[in-house]
Amino acid sequence: MSEFTIKQIFQDHWDNFVLKNADEVQIRSIVFEEVNKIINCGNPDFGYALYICNHCGKLLKVPFRCKSRFCNTCGVKYAQDRALSMAKKSIRCQHRHIVFTMSDKLWFYFRKYRFLLDGLFWAASHTVLSWFYEINKSQNFTPGIMCTLHTFGRDLKWNPHIHMLCTEGGVGNTEVFRIVKHINFKALRFRWQKLLLDYLSQNLPSCELPNFKKLKNQIYKDFENGFYVYAKPDNISSVTQTINYVVRYTGRPAMAQSRILNYDGNYVTYYFERHEDGKYVEETVHAFEFIKRLIKHIPDKNFKVVRYYGIYAKKHKHFKKLIRILNDNQVKVKELLRKWHFSIELSFKHDPTKCPCGGKFIFWDLFFPSSKLLPTTLLS
């Protein structure tokens, strides 16, 4: 685990960053809210649960966490909780990992008009659902689809793309389930490109349309084979493999703290493996630039970064006949293990509820701070 934390970098530089960049960088209100959360995450001044040893009477304070997806501590837990939620929906079959990308000339629109990010989910899911439908229109085969939006590349640049986990097969009107091993990713490329470009044509503000029409025509010339779609078989059929894939690609923070190699109080050095060729790259940037690269990936308030489609969106008439990868007992055990003290014990081999005297810490009370201590963003 890295000794340098993103939380510390924000604590050291956030106020000055705001003062010096307020005129140049438009900072969204949700960014202030999320940054305040991570800066104060785990601070007992902002509330805690109190436990007492049932043997010696020793007290244990457990500070409240911020539960922000942007927080590297809470964001990882959020991703794991979300992964369990996704695994609970999953049926026992092979799943295909599909990645939908686009021309980098379009990235700008999705950052300037963030409401357009909804269209990435729509276009990606519609690409696959319509392809399955055309296999046999009378059966209307419907796969199970889970989509996750990533706005970041490995180098932290703005690079919106969709990661999809799709069942290799679908439920039909009369057939309970038909296995579909061959997914024509070349056909998906053309379909994804057309749906996405048409969506932008219909939803971009009118002031952008003249330039976009020219760009659209140029993109069709430059991308004669459609936008790149990765859809090669991964053979992820087991429960463990499926859940691991879900954990990896669900809504995790933009950057793991373990990638920070050095922080001297002003400059941050971090590494990444370049996607194009797998080359190891180290980069050193000022803390202000590091903050700037991170905050643009904070999603808008209530924006859902994970969405479900097909038989995973709502219960299909044949859904009860399908076997889930986790039975009810497995779900109960996994939900139990997500409790804070079990998570700590699994990660650090230490039971935080066990007192040094041999007794057990039991819940005693909750303490909330005075409203005077809370930042206004935490009160809203």
Secondary structure, DSSP 8 states (H G I E B T S, - for coil): --S--HHHHHHHHHHHHHHHHTTTS---HHHHHHHHHHHTTT-GGG-EEEEEETTT--EEEEE-----TTSHHHHHHHHHHHHHHHHHH-BSS-EEEEEE---GGGHHHHHHSGGGHHHHHHHHHHHHHHHHHTT-TTTT-B-EEEEEEEEE-TTS-EEEEEEEEEESEEB-SS-S-EE-----HHHHHHHHHHHHHHHHHHHS-GGGHHHHHHHHHHHHHH-TT-S-EE-----B-SHHHHHHHHHHHSS--SS-GGGEEEE-SSEEEEEEE-TTT--EEEEEEEHHHHHHHHHTT---TT--SEEEEETTTS--TTGGGS-BSS-HHHHHHHHHHTSHHHHHHHHHS--TTB-TTS-BEEEEEEE---TTTS-HHHH-
